[in-house]
Amino acid sequence: MNTTHDDDMPDEIDFSKGVRGKFFKPGMRLNLPVYLEHEVQDRLVTLASAKGVDLSALVNDLLRKDIELIEMAR
């Protein structure tokens, strides 16, 4: 079996002490970042501040309501 690879990996990078799956956790969910347009984010920050809530809480609430409307329209 040939274990050499020609994959353009620089020689100075050494993975010999690497551990496969070291950070894998079954069932773990990854929270993906969502990037808002500047104008949208500025408006949402203002609304969240006025309501006294965290920006994430406001955005999640708005999205839940939109999802509910979409599902009701089906």
PyMOL Python script that loads the backbone (N, CA, C, O; Angstrom):
from pymol import cmd

cmd.read_pdbstr("""\
ATOM      1  N   MET A   1       0.841  -1.176   0.000  1.00  0.00           N
ATOM      2  CA  MET A   1       0.000   0.000   0.000  1.00  0.00           C
ATOM      3  C   MET A   1       0.886   1.239   0.000  1.00  0.00           C
ATOM      4  O   MET A   1       1.809   1.342   0.808  1.00  0.00           O
ATOM      5  N   ASN A   2       0.616   2.167  -0.887  1.00  0.00           N
ATOM      6  CA  ASN A   2       1.389   3.389  -0.996  1.00  0.00           C
ATOM      7  C   ASN A   2       0.770   4.460  -0.105  1.00  0.00           C
ATOM      8  O   ASN A   2      -0.392   4.819  -0.293  1.00  0.00           O
ATOM      9  N   THR A   3       1.543   4.985   0.881  1.00  0.00           N
ATOM     10  CA  THR A   3       1.009   5.974   1.808  1.00  0.00           C
ATOM     11  C   THR A   3       1.459   7.395   1.504  1.00  0.00           C
ATOM     12  O   THR A   3       1.148   8.314   2.262  1.00  0.00           O
ATOM     13  N   THR A   4       2.185   7.588   0.409  1.00  0.00           N
ATOM     14  CA  THR A   4       2.595   8.944   0.063  1.00  0.00           C
ATOM     15  C   THR A   4       1.496   9.612  -0.741  1.00  0.00           C
ATOM     16  O   THR A   4       0.799   8.973  -1.530  1.00  0.00           O
ATOM     17  N   HIS A   5       1.355  10.920  -0.521  1.00  0.00           N
ATOM     18  CA  HIS A   5       0.323  11.686  -1.199  1.00  0.00           C
ATOM     19  C   HIS A   5       0.959  12.899  -1.870  1.00  0.00           C
ATOM     20  O   HIS A   5       1.858  13.522  -1.307  1.00  0.00           O
ATOM     21  N   ASP A   6       0.511  13.223  -3.030  1.00  0.00           N
ATOM     22  CA  ASP A   6       0.956  14.422  -3.724  1.00  0.00           C
ATOM     23  C   ASP A   6      -0.223  15.395  -3.722  1.00  0.00           C
ATOM     24  O   ASP A   6      -0.937  15.519  -4.717  1.00  0.00           O
ATOM     25  N   ASP A   7      -0.420  16.093  -2.579  1.00  0.00           N
ATOM     26  CA  ASP A   7      -1.606  16.922  -2.441  1.00  0.00           C
ATOM     27  C   ASP A   7      -1.287  18.396  -2.184  1.00  0.00           C
ATOM     28  O   ASP A   7      -2.127  19.125  -1.659  1.00  0.00           O
ATOM     29  N   ASP A   8      -0.112  18.828  -2.539  1.00  0.00           N
ATOM     30  CA  ASP A   8       0.318  20.225  -2.412  1.00  0.00           C
ATOM     31  C   ASP A   8       0.395  20.704  -0.967  1.00  0.00           C
ATOM     32  O   ASP A   8       0.428  21.913  -0.739  1.00  0.00           O
ATOM     33  N   MET A   9       0.425  19.817   0.007  1.00  0.00           N
ATOM     34  CA  MET A   9       0.563  20.205   1.413  1.00  0.00           C
ATOM     35  C   MET A   9       2.033  20.514   1.664  1.00  0.00           C
ATOM     36  O   MET A   9       2.892  19.691   1.348  1.00  0.00           O
ATOM     37  N   PRO A  10       2.344  21.688   2.228  1.00  0.00           N
ATOM     38  CA  PRO A  10       3.741  22.031   2.504  1.00  0.00           C
ATOM     39  C   PRO A  10       4.375  21.043   3.476  1.00  0.00           C
ATOM     40  O   PRO A  10       3.706  20.544   4.381  1.00  0.00           O
ATOM     41  N   ASP A  11       5.661  20.759   3.292  1.00  0.00           N
ATOM     42  CA  ASP A  11       6.371  19.792   4.131  1.00  0.00           C
ATOM     43  C   ASP A  11       6.455  20.223   5.589  1.00  0.00           C
ATOM     44  O   ASP A  11       6.527  19.371   6.474  1.00  0.00           O
ATOM     45  N   GLU A  12       6.446  21.546   5.864  1.00  0.00           N
ATOM     46  CA  GLU A  12       6.607  22.015   7.243  1.00  0.00           C
ATOM     47  C   GLU A  12       5.348  21.824   8.092  1.00  0.00           C
ATOM     48  O   GLU A  12       5.389  22.042   9.303  1.00  0.00           O
ATOM     49  N   ILE A  13       4.248  21.427   7.490  1.00  0.00           N
ATOM     50  CA  ILE A  13       3.031  21.158   8.258  1.00  0.00           C
ATOM     51  C   ILE A  13       3.030  19.686   8.644  1.00  0.00           C
ATOM     52  O   ILE A  13       3.002  18.799   7.790  1.00  0.00           O
ATOM     53  N   ASP A  14       3.061  19.448   9.956  1.00  0.00           N
ATOM     54  CA  ASP A  14       3.188  18.084  10.466  1.00  0.00           C
ATOM     55  C   ASP A  14       1.916  17.684  11.213  1.00  0.00           C
ATOM     56  O   ASP A  14       1.594  18.249  12.259  1.00  0.00           O
ATOM     57  N   PHE A  15       1.206  16.715  10.670  1.00  0.00           N
ATOM     58  CA  PHE A  15      -0.005  16.205  11.302  1.00  0.00           C
ATOM     59  C   PHE A  15       0.236  14.862  11.998  1.00  0.00           C
ATOM     60  O   PHE A  15      -0.716  14.167  12.353  1.00  0.00           O
ATOM     61  N   SER A  16       1.500  14.500  12.193  1.00  0.00           N
ATOM     62  CA  SER A  16       1.804  13.175  12.738  1.00  0.00           C
ATOM     63  C   SER A  16       1.252  12.978  14.152  1.00  0.00           C
ATOM     64  O   SER A  16       1.005  11.843  14.560  1.00  0.00           O
ATOM     65  N   LYS A  17       1.055  14.061  14.901  1.00  0.00           N
ATOM     66  CA  LYS A  17       0.500  13.935  16.253  1.00  0.00           C
ATOM     67  C   LYS A  17      -0.977  14.340  16.295  1.00  0.00           C
ATOM     68  O   LYS A  17      -1.550  14.511  17.371  1.00  0.00           O
ATOM     69  N   GLY A  18      -1.576  14.489  15.131  1.00  0.00           N
ATOM     70  CA  GLY A  18      -2.992  14.843  15.052  1.00  0.00           C
ATOM     71  C   GLY A  18      -3.871  13.692  15.507  1.00  0.00           C
ATOM     72  O   GLY A  18      -3.503  12.524  15.382  1.00  0.00           O
ATOM     73  N   VAL A  19      -5.021  14.032  16.028  1.00  0.00           N
ATOM     74  CA  VAL A  19      -5.968  13.026  16.514  1.00  0.00           C
ATOM     75  C   VAL A  19      -7.264  13.190  15.734  1.00  0.00           C
ATOM     76  O   VAL A  19      -7.926  14.223  15.826  1.00  0.00           O
ATOM     77  N   ARG A  20      -7.620  12.169  14.966  1.00  0.00           N
ATOM     78  CA  ARG A  20      -8.850  12.220  14.184  1.00  0.00           C
ATOM     79  C   ARG A  20     -10.066  12.236  15.110  1.00  0.00           C
ATOM     80  O   ARG A  20     -10.176  11.422  16.026  1.00  0.00           O
ATOM     81  N   GLY A  21     -10.973  13.176  14.852  1.00  0.00           N
ATOM     82  CA  GLY A  21     -12.208  13.247  15.608  1.00  0.00           C
ATOM     83  C   GLY A  21     -12.072  13.846  16.998  1.00  0.00           C
ATOM     84  O   GLY A  21     -12.991  13.719  17.807  1.00  0.00           O
ATOM     85  N   LYS A  22     -10.959  14.490  17.298  1.00  0.00           N
ATOM     86  CA  LYS A  22     -10.707  15.022  18.641  1.00  0.00           C
ATOM     87  C   LYS A  22     -11.824  15.953  19.108  1.00  0.00           C
ATOM     88  O   LYS A  22     -12.190  15.925  20.283  1.00  0.00           O
ATOM     89  N   PHE A  23     -12.364  16.764  18.226  1.00  0.00           N
ATOM     90  CA  PHE A  23     -13.382  17.727  18.616  1.00  0.00           C
ATOM     91  C   PHE A  23     -14.780  17.327  18.175  1.00  0.00           C
ATOM     92  O   PHE A  23     -15.722  18.104  18.336  1.00  0.00           O
ATOM     93  N   PHE A  24     -14.933  16.134  17.624  1.00  0.00           N
ATOM     94  CA  PHE A  24     -16.241  15.649  17.194  1.00  0.00           C
ATOM     95  C   PHE A  24     -17.081  15.262  18.395  1.00  0.00           C
ATOM     96  O   PHE A  24     -16.626  14.528  19.272  1.00  0.00           O
ATOM     97  N   LYS A  25     -18.301  15.756  18.430  1.00  0.00           N
ATOM     98  CA  LYS A  25     -19.244  15.385  19.483  1.00  0.00           C
ATOM     99  C   LYS A  25     -20.547  14.976  18.794  1.00  0.00           C
ATOM    100  O   LYS A  25     -21.185  15.806  18.146  1.00  0.00           O
ATOM    101  N   PRO A  26     -20.949  13.714  18.924  1.00  0.00           N
ATOM    102  CA  PRO A  26     -22.180  13.262  18.284  1.00  0.00           C
ATOM    103  C   PRO A  26     -23.373  14.108  18.719  1.00  0.00           C
ATOM    104  O   PRO A  26     -23.531  14.417  19.900  1.00  0.00           O
ATOM    105  N   GLY A  27     -24.195  14.471  17.765  1.00  0.00           N
ATOM    106  CA  GLY A  27     -25.398  15.230  18.059  1.00  0.00           C
ATOM    107  C   GLY A  27     -25.176  16.719  18.250  1.00  0.00           C
ATOM    108  O   GLY A  27     -26.141  17.460  18.440  1.00  0.00           O
ATOM    109  N   MET A  28     -23.935  17.178  18.207  1.00  0.00           N
ATOM    110  CA  MET A  28     -23.634  18.593  18.402  1.00  0.00           C
ATOM    111  C   MET A  28     -24.152  19.386  17.202  1.00  0.00           C
ATOM    112  O   MET A  28     -23.982  18.980  16.053  1.00  0.00           O
ATOM    113  N   ARG A  29     -24.788  20.525  17.492  1.00  0.00           N
ATOM    114  CA  ARG A  29     -25.295  21.397  16.429  1.00  0.00           C
ATOM    115  C   ARG A  29     -24.365  22.580  16.275  1.00  0.00           C
ATOM    116  O   ARG A  29     -23.884  23.141  17.259  1.00  0.00           O
ATOM    117  N   LEU A  30     -24.121  22.947  15.057  1.00  0.00           N
ATOM    118  CA  LEU A  30     -23.278  24.092  14.756  1.00  0.00           C
ATOM    119  C   LEU A  30     -24.177  25.292  14.511  1.00  0.00           C
ATOM    120  O   LEU A  30     -25.069  25.236  13.665  1.00  0.00           O
ATOM    121  N   ASN A  31     -23.954  26.372  15.238  1.00  0.00           N
ATOM    122  CA  ASN A  31     -24.689  27.605  15.004  1.00  0.00           C
ATOM    123  C   ASN A  31     -23.960  28.400  13.935  1.00  0.00           C
ATOM    124  O   ASN A  31     -22.870  28.925  14.159  1.00  0.00           O
ATOM    125  N   LEU A  32     -24.580  28.474  12.779  1.00  0.00           N
ATOM    126  CA  LEU A  32     -23.956  29.164  11.666  1.00  0.00           C
ATOM    127  C   LEU A  32     -24.102  30.668  11.804  1.00  0.00           C
ATOM    128  O   LEU A  32     -25.155  31.156  12.214  1.00  0.00           O
ATOM    129  N   PRO A  33     -23.056  31.406  11.467  1.00  0.00           N
ATOM    130  CA  PRO A  33     -23.180  32.864  11.501  1.00  0.00           C
ATOM    131  C   PRO A  33     -24.070  33.332  10.357  1.00  0.00           C
ATOM    132  O   PRO A  33     -24.040  32.768   9.263  1.00  0.00           O
ATOM    133  N   VAL A  34     -24.846  34.348  10.613  1.00  0.00           N
ATOM    134  CA  VAL A  34     -25.703  34.943   9.601  1.00  0.00           C
ATOM    135  C   VAL A  34     -25.280  36.398   9.475  1.00  0.00           C
ATOM    136  O   VAL A  34     -25.194  37.112  10.475  1.00  0.00           O
ATOM    137  N   TYR A  35     -25.019  36.835   8.261  1.00  0.00           N
ATOM    138  CA  TYR A  35     -24.547  38.193   8.040  1.00  0.00           C
ATOM    139  C   TYR A  35     -25.675  39.043   7.474  1.00  0.00           C
ATOM    140  O   TYR A  35     -26.251  38.721   6.435  1.00  0.00           O
ATOM    141  N   LEU A  36     -25.978  40.121   8.164  1.00  0.00           N
ATOM    142  CA  LEU A  36     -27.047  41.023   7.774  1.00  0.00           C
ATOM    143  C   LEU A  36     -26.478  42.200   7.006  1.00  0.00           C
ATOM    144  O   LEU A  36     -25.327  42.593   7.201  1.00  0.00           O
ATOM    145  N   GLU A  37     -27.299  42.756   6.131  1.00  0.00           N
ATOM    146  CA  GLU A  37     -26.905  43.996   5.464  1.00  0.00           C
ATOM    147  C   GLU A  37     -26.798  45.074   6.534  1.00  0.00           C
ATOM    148  O   GLU A  37     -27.524  45.045   7.527  1.00  0.00           O
ATOM    149  N   HIS A  38     -25.896  46.020   6.328  1.00  0.00           N
ATOM    150  CA  HIS A  38     -25.646  47.053   7.334  1.00  0.00           C
ATOM    151  C   HIS A  38     -26.910  47.800   7.740  1.00  0.00           C
ATOM    152  O   HIS A  38     -27.149  48.026   8.926  1.00  0.00           O
ATOM    153  N   GLU A  39     -27.717  48.181   6.758  1.00  0.00           N
ATOM    154  CA  GLU A  39     -28.926  48.947   7.056  1.00  0.00           C
ATOM    155  C   GLU A  39     -29.911  48.130   7.883  1.00  0.00           C
ATOM    156  O   GLU A  39     -30.541  48.645   8.807  1.00  0.00           O
ATOM    157  N   VAL A  40     -30.035  46.850   7.540  1.00  0.00           N
ATOM    158  CA  VAL A  40     -30.942  45.955   8.272  1.00  0.00           C
ATOM    159  C   VAL A  40     -30.446  45.781   9.705  1.00  0.00           C
ATOM    160  O   VAL A  40     -31.224  45.876  10.654  1.00  0.00           O
ATOM    161  N   GLN A  41     -29.162  45.529   9.854  1.00  0.00           N
ATOM    162  CA  GLN A  41     -28.600  45.337  11.189  1.00  0.00           C
ATOM    163  C   GLN A  41     -28.759  46.595  12.039  1.00  0.00           C
ATOM    164  O   GLN A  41     -29.125  46.508  13.211  1.00  0.00           O
ATOM    165  N   ASP A  42     -28.491  47.751  11.464  1.00  0.00           N
ATOM    166  CA  ASP A  42     -28.635  48.997  12.219  1.00  0.00           C
ATOM    167  C   ASP A  42     -30.067  49.174  12.716  1.00  0.00           C
ATOM    168  O   ASP A  42     -30.290  49.564  13.862  1.00  0.00           O
ATOM    169  N   ARG A  43     -31.029  48.887  11.853  1.00  0.00           N
ATOM    170  CA  ARG A  43     -32.449  49.037  12.230  1.00  0.00           C
ATOM    171  C   ARG A  43     -32.829  48.032  13.316  1.00  0.00           C
ATOM    172  O   ARG A  43     -33.541  48.374  14.260  1.00  0.00           O
ATOM    173  N   LEU A  44     -32.354  46.800  13.181  1.00  0.00           N
ATOM    174  CA  LEU A  44     -32.669  45.777  14.175  1.00  0.00           C
ATOM    175  C   LEU A  44     -32.017  46.082  15.522  1.00  0.00           C
ATOM    176  O   LEU A  44     -32.619  45.845  16.569  1.00  0.00           O
ATOM    177  N   VAL A  45     -30.808  46.597  15.501  1.00  0.00           N
ATOM    178  CA  VAL A  45     -30.135  46.976  16.751  1.00  0.00           C
ATOM    179  C   VAL A  45     -30.941  48.060  17.451  1.00  0.00           C
ATOM    180  O   VAL A  45     -31.120  48.015  18.668  1.00  0.00           O
ATOM    181  N   THR A  46     -31.428  49.034  16.687  1.00  0.00           N
ATOM    182  CA  THR A  46     -32.248  50.106  17.261  1.00  0.00           C
ATOM    183  C   THR A  46     -33.533  49.541  17.861  1.00  0.00           C
ATOM    184  O   THR A  46     -33.922  49.915  18.967  1.00  0.00           O
ATOM    185  N   LEU A  47     -34.192  48.637  17.129  1.00  0.00           N
ATOM    186  CA  LEU A  47     -35.426  48.028  17.633  1.00  0.00           C
ATOM    187  C   LEU A  47     -35.180  47.198  18.893  1.00  0.00           C
ATOM    188  O   LEU A  47     -35.943  47.272  19.857  1.00  0.00           O
ATOM    189  N   ALA A  48     -34.100  46.404  18.871  1.00  0.00           N
ATOM    190  CA  ALA A  48     -33.775  45.564  20.028  1.00  0.00           C
ATOM    191  C   ALA A  48     -33.495  46.429  21.251  1.00  0.00           C
ATOM    192  O   ALA A  48     -33.936  46.119  22.358  1.00  0.00           O
ATOM    193  N   SER A  49     -32.766  47.502  21.043  1.00  0.00           N
ATOM    194  CA  SER A  49     -32.450  48.413  22.147  1.00  0.00           C
ATOM    195  C   SER A  49     -33.724  49.044  22.705  1.00  0.00           C
ATOM    196  O   SER A  49     -33.892  49.139  23.921  1.00  0.00           O
ATOM    197  N   ALA A  50     -34.617  49.471  21.820  1.00  0.00           N
ATOM    198  CA  ALA A  50     -35.870  50.097  22.252  1.00  0.00           C
ATOM    199  C   ALA A  50     -36.744  49.119  23.035  1.00  0.00           C
ATOM    200  O   ALA A  50     -37.462  49.517  23.953  1.00  0.00           O
ATOM    201  N   LYS A  51     -36.679  47.817  22.664  1.00  0.00           N
ATOM    202  CA  LYS A  51     -37.480  46.800  23.370  1.00  0.00           C
ATOM    203  C   LYS A  51     -36.763  46.260  24.602  1.00  0.00           C
ATOM    204  O   LYS A  51     -37.356  45.552  25.415  1.00  0.00           O
ATOM    205  N   GLY A  52     -35.487  46.597  24.733  1.00  0.00           N
ATOM    206  CA  GLY A  52     -34.712  46.098  25.866  1.00  0.00           C
ATOM    207  C   GLY A  52     -34.374  44.630  25.765  1.00  0.00           C
ATOM    208  O   GLY A  52     -34.264  43.940  26.778  1.00  0.00           O
ATOM    209  N   VAL A  53     -34.207  44.146  24.531  1.00  0.00           N
ATOM    210  CA  VAL A  53     -33.870  42.731  24.321  1.00  0.00           C
ATOM    211  C   VAL A  53     -32.566  42.628  23.536  1.00  0.00           C
ATOM    212  O   VAL A  53     -32.110  43.589  22.916  1.00  0.00           O
ATOM    213  N   ASP A  54     -31.993  41.451  23.583  1.00  0.00           N
ATOM    214  CA  ASP A  54     -30.777  41.151  22.829  1.00  0.00           C
ATOM    215  C   ASP A  54     -31.099  41.079  21.337  1.00  0.00           C
ATOM    216  O   ASP A  54     -32.190  40.655  20.957  1.00  0.00           O
ATOM    217  N   LEU A  55     -30.164  41.487  20.501  1.00  0.00           N
ATOM    218  CA  LEU A  55     -30.364  41.451  19.052  1.00  0.00           C
ATOM    219  C   LEU A  55     -30.735  40.049  18.578  1.00  0.00           C
ATOM    220  O   LEU A  55     -31.641  39.893  17.760  1.00  0.00           O
ATOM    221  N   SER A  56     -30.046  39.034  19.081  1.00  0.00           N
ATOM    222  CA  SER A  56     -30.350  37.654  18.672  1.00  0.00           C
ATOM    223  C   SER A  56     -31.771  37.258  19.022  1.00  0.00           C
ATOM    224  O   SER A  56     -32.446  36.589  18.239  1.00  0.00           O
ATOM    225  N   ALA A  57     -32.227  37.666  20.195  1.00  0.00           N
ATOM    226  CA  ALA A  57     -33.594  37.340  20.615  1.00  0.00           C
ATOM    227  C   ALA A  57     -34.602  38.001  19.688  1.00  0.00           C
ATOM    228  O   ALA A  57     -35.589  37.377  19.301  1.00  0.00           O
ATOM    229  N   LEU A  58     -34.363  39.260  19.327  1.00  0.00           N
ATOM    230  CA  LEU A  58     -35.272  39.969  18.421  1.00  0.00           C
ATOM    231  C   LEU A  58     -35.312  39.302  17.054  1.00  0.00           C
ATOM    232  O   LEU A  58     -36.389  39.083  16.499  1.00  0.00           O
ATOM    233  N   VAL A  59     -34.147  38.979  16.511  1.00  0.00           N
ATOM    234  CA  VAL A  59     -34.082  38.364  15.177  1.00  0.00           C
ATOM    235  C   VAL A  59     -34.764  37.001  15.191  1.00  0.00           C
ATOM    236  O   VAL A  59     -35.510  36.677  14.268  1.00  0.00           O
ATOM    237  N   ASN A  60     -34.519  36.197  16.227  1.00  0.00           N
ATOM    238  CA  ASN A  60     -35.173  34.888  16.316  1.00  0.00           C
ATOM    239  C   ASN A  60     -36.679  35.029  16.407  1.00  0.00           C
ATOM    240  O   ASN A  60     -37.413  34.255  15.793  1.00  0.00           O
ATOM    241  N   ASP A  61     -37.148  36.007  17.166  1.00  0.00           N
ATOM    242  CA  ASP A  61     -38.581  36.241  17.288  1.00  0.00           C
ATOM    243  C   ASP A  61     -39.186  36.639  15.937  1.00  0.00           C
ATOM    244  O   ASP A  61     -40.232  36.119  15.547  1.00  0.00           O
ATOM    245  N   LEU A  62     -38.538  37.546  15.238  1.00  0.00           N
ATOM    246  CA  LEU A  62     -39.026  37.969  13.922  1.00  0.00           C
ATOM    247  C   LEU A  62     -39.054  36.798  12.933  1.00  0.00           C
ATOM    248  O   LEU A  62     -40.010  36.641  12.173  1.00  0.00           O
ATOM    249  N   LEU A  63     -38.018  35.996  12.950  1.00  0.00           N
ATOM    250  CA  LEU A  63     -37.965  34.852  12.039  1.00  0.00           C
ATOM    251  C   LEU A  63     -39.031  33.815  12.378  1.00  0.00           C
ATOM    252  O   LEU A  63     -39.652  33.250  11.478  1.00  0.00           O
ATOM    253  N   ARG A  64     -39.250  33.560  13.669  1.00  0.00           N
ATOM    254  CA  ARG A  64     -40.314  32.632  14.073  1.00  0.00           C
ATOM    255  C   ARG A  64     -41.671  33.097  13.549  1.00  0.00           C
ATOM    256  O   ARG A  64     -42.458  32.297  13.041  1.00  0.00           O
ATOM    257  N   LYS A  65     -41.936  34.399  13.677  1.00  0.00           N
ATOM    258  CA  LYS A  65     -43.204  34.952  13.196  1.00  0.00           C
ATOM    259  C   LYS A  65     -43.321  34.817  11.678  1.00  0.00           C
ATOM    260  O   LYS A  65     -44.387  34.482  11.163  1.00  0.00           O
ATOM    261  N   ASP A  66     -42.224  35.078  10.964  1.00  0.00           N
ATOM    262  CA  ASP A  66     -42.246  34.917   9.496  1.00  0.00           C
ATOM    263  C   ASP A  66     -42.474  33.461   9.104  1.00  0.00           C
ATOM    264  O   ASP A  66     -43.234  33.182   8.177  1.00  0.00           O
ATOM    265  N   ILE A  67     -41.836  32.549   9.789  1.00  0.00           N
ATOM    266  CA  ILE A  67     -42.014  31.124   9.503  1.00  0.00           C
ATOM    267  C   ILE A  67     -43.473  30.727   9.746  1.00  0.00           C
ATOM    268  O   ILE A  67     -44.065  29.993   8.954  1.00  0.00           O
ATOM    269  N   GLU A  68     -44.041  31.217  10.840  1.00  0.00           N
ATOM    270  CA  GLU A  68     -45.443  30.922  11.152  1.00  0.00           C
ATOM    271  C   GLU A  68     -46.361  31.452  10.059  1.00  0.00           C
ATOM    272  O   GLU A  68     -47.287  30.755   9.644  1.00  0.00           O
ATOM    273  N   LEU A  69     -46.121  32.677   9.582  1.00  0.00           N
ATOM    274  CA  LEU A  69     -46.928  33.243   8.501  1.00  0.00           C
ATOM    275  C   LEU A  69     -46.808  32.426   7.219  1.00  0.00           C
ATOM    276  O   LEU A  69     -47.802  32.179   6.536  1.00  0.00           O
ATOM    277  N   ILE A  70     -45.596  32.013   6.902  1.00  0.00           N
ATOM    278  CA  ILE A  70     -45.369  31.208   5.695  1.00  0.00           C
ATOM    279  C   ILE A  70     -46.110  29.886   5.799  1.00  0.00           C
ATOM    280  O   ILE A  70     -46.734  29.445   4.833  1.00  0.00           O
ATOM    281  N   GLU A  71     -46.046  29.254   6.957  1.00  0.00           N
ATOM    282  CA  GLU A  71     -46.716  27.964   7.148  1.00  0.00           C
ATOM    283  C   GLU A  71     -48.225  28.116   7.110  1.00  0.00           C
ATOM    284  O   GLU A  71     -48.917  27.227   6.614  1.00  0.00           O
ATOM    285  N   MET A  72     -48.753  29.222   7.622  1.00  0.00           N
ATOM    286  CA  MET A  72     -50.200  29.445   7.589  1.00  0.00           C
ATOM    287  C   MET A  72     -50.684  29.710   6.158  1.00  0.00           C
ATOM    288  O   MET A  72     -51.831  29.410   5.828  1.00  0.00           O
ATOM    289  N   ALA A  73     -49.822  30.264   5.317  1.00  0.00           N
ATOM    290  CA  ALA A  73     -50.199  30.595   3.952  1.00  0.00           C
ATOM    291  C   ALA A  73     -50.212  29.366   3.044  1.00  0.00           C
ATOM    292  O   ALA A  73     -50.716  29.436   1.923  1.00  0.00           O
ATOM    293  N   ARG A  74     -49.679  28.272   3.499  1.00  0.00           N
ATOM    294  CA  ARG A  74     -49.608  27.057   2.671  1.00  0.00           C
ATOM    295  C   ARG A  74     -50.942  26.436   2.501  1.00  0.00           C
ATOM    296  O   ARG A  74     -51.065  25.409   1.835  1.00  0.00           O
TER     297      ARG A  74
END
""", "prot")
cmd.dss("prot")
cmd.show_as("cartoon", "prot")
cmd.util.cbc("prot")
cmd.orient("prot")
